[in-house]
Amino acid sequence: MATQSETHSASTPESGGRETSGPDEDELLLAALLNGMDAALCAFDAEGVVTHWNREAERILGWTRADAVGRAGLAGWAVRPADADEVETRLLRPPGGAGRRVHEFALLTKSGGRVLVRTQATGMVAADGSSRGVYCAFSEVHAQVGLERSLALSEALLDDACWGAVLVDADLRPAVVNSYAARAFQRATRAELLGRPLGDVVEQGVEELEGALQHVLGQGATPAPAEIWVTLREATPPETPGPPGSAATRTDEGSGPASGGRAGQGGGSGGGPGKRGTAAVRRCWRSGFLRLDSPMAEEPVPLGVAWLFQDVTESKRAEQDAARLRFRGSQLHRAARASAECESPMEAAAVQLDFALVGFADHALLDLADPREGWPRDAGAGSDAAPRLLRAATAPVSSPGRVPPVEPSLASGIPVGYGEGHPAVQAYLRCGAVRASAGGPAPASWAAERRWPDGTAHALCTVLRARGRSLGIATFLRGASRAPFDRADAAYAEEVALRVAGAIDLAYAIR
């Protein structure tokens, strides 16, 4: 006759030929599950006798499994006698049903101390509806409160915080996005960003952003926030293209008393990236990065990166504008002091152009009206006659590989050959500033047709006014690698032109 253990291990028809585990294996499996839990757990039978006690309960209270299992209730050892009736009423004899109930009360440790715990008790009900006992999971209140506080903080950050919060996974794809971040990325819903590469929503700056995320994944959090400029992909209706090879020209309102206001404004814009109405929006985000490690692993395993950021574009642009104004004011002051030491007024005008180029433009051209046409000629807004302009000075004086066809000199009387639609001629006739750009990658013919140096992509022409008369044109040029001229640049160019015009007027008065 087979023994009891042989009977349990034998295969039966109901098991489909598979060996069934014996009671010893079930007890070992249950003990392993209980001892591997992160929460303390104890169980009571229908009479209130402790039947199970895991290692986490032993760690919190100090009572071993041998001390706890088999005791009737908690009175006298885990609970003070004065509190025993209330605790057993709430814990060991809960109302009928299998629902979970949460309680907080103090338990006694083996050393005689007290620990405030939060318990979750659930009754065990047999198939016939009778009570089989209660099992109870508990943990220290301060640990539970810390967990709940962490969860509440996460929910608050990922709700409507005043900064963006993006959780990026190990593949550098957004896994969780809050409302602020969705608005910053110019997306209607947060779901539009989930699981997508950052390159789908960021056009420029994505390499730097992904590099920062990879650094944090490998090395940990950065020591200080970083300010990252990004250009977002924004779906806007395409602009109506102009004729091939045409330049975008914009006329700014003149600041002199003889200003003719705006006239003949073209369809292009001289503004830099990030202006409204363009296909891309450039923003500055002050960003902080935190590596997220799994608390469940034995060794730190990065789950991703928490990216917190704020949009500081307006403040950064204000700082840049203030710094630019301070620098340009300093340049004007230095130019005035240097030109005061020049014996010739024309030399003083050239010095003004040299100082104006620093941080502003690549080239400057000084073209004056021909004195043989009845100089000085009273040209104001509304004049239709195109002037003959003579090259008087250039800055810088010489550039490698850029030899001027005709050396600057008024004595030769050779005109520069500008056509009627040239931006310099427009600025002279309108007594204002004119901005012009090649409109995309600068074609080689665009600069050559306008008698400008090779590689020119942006130009700013402003009239020279003195004693109510137009003396000529000062032209500032930039290459394709620089941003187009904007209104602040036009105002600075007009300030320089006023000082240059004063020197030129003095030169003609002396002559």
Steps between C-alpha positions, in 0.01 A plus 500: 500500500630842404595739773331839546785695334500256207126545464528878479785491249338244271334610182123482475263512205365831617848656490555395141808292582673794680649444843322694777697672772469379853403704807865562585558669165186712544613611844845593365346695214266687733784578741716633216219724378429637845864561588569667164232765549596862565207543739459335838229233498329291763194275483245383757262206487133518595586475873750787478814284525804621307573260214753693286770757579754613238850645527394863443267476801794361697719792386246766602392355837788271593273201572620190316276253320546256785392771748186596307354190335258316729417796728134588549453858390744786558413591859782498753789471253445707179227726642466657842223338712321832528478524119441132428119506491484792255772359273351149491154641431630701204750246374419144597120517491424725202155516350405229256619511143833492323550875465823670606504721811775743597585574864773678690605401852811443711668158535757392757847390401686218670731754661205681662468793257193609310466529121214676327392286205245521223323170436291366216283210620293269282275220619525149350161350418441132421284374215206454735531861621656423835798698625837328469705774664672828421828588334660835571775694320657787690788745476639784704293815462795726420610270217146489363466876526832542319376276219171685474684833506722386212196389302324829569809694390514303176134565432543872569803527269319319223182702533493879450836605643656833404790320329525220250551141615593229251593144593726366225562125476834333429433532124473881539128501424247684721309257722310751717435868420319763706274775369765774513738293287228425244431872465872575477535248216193661338295182505128485572514190721766327706441173314643649178851492650499157659731245338618736226867590439588852611611575145135486391417811703839674532670620183816670629666422830386136509863378489592704806184392681553131430866534596399642838251216556759235411752663733252490789415135427867408519640741758207622709343839565668817374643735767304804380213581260590545135346753261434331167378680187267290287306561184163327497325356201179694460238427237414833335357579158785539250578849381439594139837469324632794306673499163811282481810686612308799631614679815279576795518875560356691792488877542519636855360832605770768497582688816595834350273803460483450128388144532253382246365218715455150363483441131516201271528241771580157360360165598804370687600547858839599625444353845700215642381151596227472756281781369130445478366395165803286413496123469732446799490643851828533693473470877741491794427241767676501837524127563590271787549125465466218754578134440225262608627173652284203583454458879416133452834390351800388702724730293395839360328445167414822310137516403536830317544871565272753665534821299370816670509828308365853486464727198732798559503628142369846574739565788798368301412720204466798732845423644646468151340825385632682807850362447488595133389855584780535755759375252379722217487802729857429601603468133340834416684662789833353393439596138427860600823523700705344218348718227567813708872433456475490117624805310283427194120482533492226233743297708272551799206366296701188409592450867130510591433221250788289631372515857141430387597172331606323823231248586259663255589428136768349278542793260406866482483715187487880491352640178459878458300695248704645212598860592501596130121465491454821696626378837351497752185382336174540687351152465202423717209262503318504172803565276497292185848567364749223574825648636851427378674341796880494528690257720667707776614236752476132592544316826699295559748670269626170357389139521686188382397422144261795476665770290254780411462563125543875552687643798283732712554858387270792431756661271463234228129569463428139398152396626442166666237410240198428717178440311173682566360220719817463707437512879753783539317709240167425670638611837634823345172589330284412803730651767470188712657160572454206264567138595556236233562125517567235239199300621649160583844368401668803343560441128835619370330726246291684761799684651675547166195667345497757780875570486558351844780264614464127438314311768275790598153385605360790705531876453393813685512835316443826688510857372755758618314817604653830605348852505184377329680342205581145392876461459519133407447144621669281762455129424566219752532141372482157665575150376263204479623359833361800690144604577325764289492858622208590726346830615748537787782467247337764281482741794868446577595546135310831492689617810831418330383667178423823689857516631648413161282761329618767744863426414431502127307827520796654684737373229298668226460817702879524545559432130 
